[in-house]
């Protein structure tokens, strides 16, 4: 006892980092979407692409989001969670929709999704600029996809596909950088951590635990 205040003990369960898996699966999904936008995948094979998005990318992103929440990485978990069900939704659209057909409903969805991803990108830039840049580019791709579904020309669809290729390449770098960082417990490739994100890797345990009483799951209300 400290005066009239009880001592609370918080048990922290260690988890592996979810971000490398999130980046790698994200890149796979983006290349599949790029194939649709650039015409590499067409006709009945678009449904196959949809199955791959729903059956491969969605579960891995959802798993990554779950682990990120358990590891108390709210920003990473929110980003991974948003994208996980997006992969499922878009996969089902490609499976059950008509290949090459525009959808105003998907267009409206992509507009609002892009706005939400921009908000996540702004938050990520405060601690993990690498993730913030990836989310910013992903938001741009979402807006391009929305424009095409709402009536823009074929050039916009090609730009959407080209942006998806760039995101896929960026995801390979991000996933590798974060994986090596976790294996070596220090940055190997630049990941541009700053603020609390940098302190989480470079600071001591006492500094990190000093804020734990105010975190979700410990404080009384979210």
N, C-alpha and C positions, 0 to 999 in steps of 0.2 A: 504494500500500500504506500502511496505517496500523498500524504495528507488524506483527503477524502476521495482521491482518485484511484480507481483500480488499475492495475497493470494488465493490459491486453496483449496477448501473444498472437502473432500472425505467422502461420506456416506457409512458406513460399515453395511451391513445387517447381523444380526445374523442368523446362521443356526445350526440345531442339528448336532452332529457328525455322519458322514457316516460310520466310521470304524467298529462299532459293527455290523451293518447290513452286511457290506462287509465281515467281518470275518465269521459270522454265515452262510450266504448263500454259501460262499466259502467252508466251512466244509461240508455242505450238498452235494454239487457237487462232492467234493473229495471222499466222501464215495460211491457215485453212481459209480464213475470211478473205485474205488477200487473193487467194486462188479464185474465189468466187467473183470478186470485184474486177480482177484483171482478165477473166475469161479462161483461166487455166482449168477451172472446174466448171462444167456446164451440163445442161440437160438433166438426166436422171441422177447423175453423179452428185448434184447439189444436195440431194437427200442423204447420200452417203456422208457428205461433209457435215450435214446437220447432226447425223448420228454420232460422228466423231466429237463434235462440240459438246453434245449432251452427255455422252457416255464416257469420254476421256477427260476433257478439260473441266467440265463442271464439278465432278467429284473431287478432283485434286485441288481445285481452287476452294471448294467448300471445306475440305479438310484443312487447308492452309489457314482459312479464316477462323476455324474453330480453335486451332492451336494458337493462333495469334491472340484471340480473346483470352484463352487460358494463361497465356504468357504475359498478359496485361499490356499488350501493344494495341491500344485502342485504334490509333490511326491506321496501322497496317491491317488490323482486323476489319475495320469498316471498309477499306478499299478492296480487300480480297473478298469480303462478303458481298459487296455490291456487284463485283464482276462475276462471282461464282454463279449466281442465279441469272445474270445476264447471259452467260454462256448457255445455260439450260434453255432460257426463253428463246434466244436466237436459233439455237439448235432445233428446237421444236418448230419454229417458224419455217426453217428450211426443209424439215422433214415433211410437214403437212401442207406447206404452201405450194404455189405454182412457181417453178424455177423462172427467175427473170422478171417476175411480176412485182410492180411497186405496191407498197402498202402504206397509206397515210397513217394508219395506227402505229406501225413500226416507226414511221418518221417522227410522230409526236413523242413516242417513247424515247427515241434516240436524242431528241432535243433536250428533254428534261434530264435524261441520264447524263448527257454531256455536261449540263450545268452542275449537277451533283458531283461529277468527277472533277470539274474545275475547282469546286469548293474543297474537295479532298486534296487536290494538288496544292492549293494555297496553304493548307494546313501542313502538308508533308514538307514543303519548302522550309519550314521553320526548323526542322531537325534532320530530315532525310531528303536533301535536294535530288538525289538520284531517283528516288521514288516519285518525287514531285514532278520532275521532267517527264518521266514515263507517263504519269497520269495526265499531264498537260497535253502531250501528243495524242494520247488515247482519247481525250475529250475532243480534240480537233477532228480525229477520225470519226467520232460519233456524230459530230455536226455535219461532216461530209456525207455520211450515210443517211442522215436525216434529210438533207437537201435533195439527194437523189430520190428517196422514197416519196418526197413531196413534189416531185416534178422537174428537178434540175436535169441538165443534159448528161449524156454518157461520159463526158470528160470528167465530171464530178465523181462518177463511180470509179473511173480509172485512178483519179487522185486518191480516193478512199482506199483502193487496193494498194497503191504505192506507199501510202502512209502506214498501212498495216504491215507491209514488208519491213519498213524502217523500224516499227515498233518491235517486230519479231527479232530483228538483229539486236536492238537495244536490250531486249529481254535476255538474250543469251549473255551479253556482257554483264548485266545487272545480276542475274542469277549466279554466274561464275564468281563475280566479285564478292557477293555476299556469302557464297559457299566457302570460298577460300578464307574470308575474314573469320567465319565461324570456326573453321578447322584450325587456323593458326592463332585465333584469339587476338588478332591485330589486323589492321588494314594491309592487304597485299596489292590489290588494285584500287584506285581511287573510288570511294563511295560517297565522299563529300559530307560525311556526318558533321553535325554541329550542334551546339547547345546541349540539351539533355540527352539527345541521341548519341553524341560523342562521349559524354560523361558516362553513359551506360556501359561503354566499352572500355574507356580509359580511366574512369574514376574508381574509387574504392567502394566497397559494399556499404559502408556507413552512409556515404553521401547519397546512394541510391535508395536506401531504406528510410532516409529521413522524411521522404514525401509519402510513404506508403499508407499512412493513416488517412490521407485524403483521397486515396484512389477508389475507383468503383469496386465494389465487392468487399471493401473494408469499411468505408464510411456508411452511415445508416441509409442514405438515399442516393440513387443514381443522379 
